Amino acid sequence: MKRPKSVFLPAVIVLFGVCAAFATNAMKAPSASENGYYFDSSTEQCIAKAMCSSTPGNTCTWKDASNVTHNLNRLSGTSCSVQLSKP
């Protein structure tokens, strides 16, 4: 009976350690994903196009049908001027 207990306790400790590591990593991961908008000058509106992140990094972009790249921004009221990053 001592043999299963001596295997069970270390396995439980390792399991708790792995779970704690995943929980810590999940808390560090940017959960600030949000829609990225670009300003369409023809309609004078901000249009949602892709998911972006507010954490600093490479600029979040979107290519239209004409293969033109647009920087995506955060929607704030009626404007979209705060640049976002790739998730």
C-alpha positions in Angstrom: 0.0 0.0 0.0 2.9 2.3 0.5 4.0 2.0 -3.1 0.9 3.7 -4.7 1.0 6.5 -2.1 4.7 7.2 -2.9 3.8 7.5 -6.6 0.5 9.4 -6.1 1.8 12.3 -4.0 4.6 13.4 -6.4 2.2 13.0 -9.4 -0.3 15.3 -7.7 2.4 17.9 -6.9 3.6 17.9 -10.5 0.0 18.3 -11.7 -0.5 21.3 -9.5 2.7 22.8 -10.7 1.7 22.4 -14.3 -1.7 23.9 -13.7 -0.1 26.8 -11.9 2.3 27.4 -14.8 -0.6 27.5 -17.3 -2.6 29.8 -15.1 0.3 32.2 -14.7 1.0 32.2 -18.4 -2.7 32.8 -19.2 -2.7 35.9 -16.9 0.4 37.3 -18.6 -1.0 36.7 -22.1 -2.6 39.8 -23.6 -6.3 39.5 -23.2 -6.8 42.9 -24.8 -7.9 41.6 -28.2 -10.2 44.0 -29.9 -11.5 44.9 -33.3 -9.2 46.9 -35.5 -10.9 49.7 -37.5 -9.7 51.7 -40.5 -11.1 55.0 -41.7 -12.9 54.8 -45.0 -12.7 58.3 -46.5 -15.4 57.7 -49.0 -18.0 57.0 -46.3 -16.2 58.9 -43.6 -16.7 56.0 -41.2 -14.5 53.7 -39.2 -15.0 50.1 -40.4 -14.0 47.0 -38.4 -11.8 44.6 -40.3 -9.6 42.4 -38.1 -8.7 41.5 -34.5 -5.8 43.4 -33.1 -4.1 43.9 -29.7 -3.5 47.0 -27.6 -0.1 45.7 -26.4 2.9 47.3 -28.2 4.3 45.4 -31.2 4.1 45.3 -34.9 1.4 47.5 -36.5 -1.9 45.7 -37.1 -2.8 46.1 -40.8 -5.4 45.0 -43.3 -5.2 44.8 -47.1 -8.2 45.7 -49.2 -9.2 44.3 -52.6 -6.8 46.6 -54.4 -3.9 45.2 -52.3 -3.6 48.5 -50.4 -2.5 48.1 -46.8 -4.4 50.1 -44.1 -3.2 50.5 -40.5 -5.9 49.5 -38.1 -6.9 51.6 -35.1 -9.1 51.5 -32.0 -12.6 52.9 -32.3 -13.1 55.8 -29.8 -16.4 57.5 -30.1 -16.8 58.6 -33.7 -13.1 58.4 -34.6 -10.5 55.7 -35.0 -7.1 57.2 -34.4 -5.2 55.0 -31.7 -3.0 52.6 -33.6 -3.2 48.9 -32.6 -0.7 46.1 -32.8 -0.9 42.5 -34.2 -2.1 40.0 -31.7 
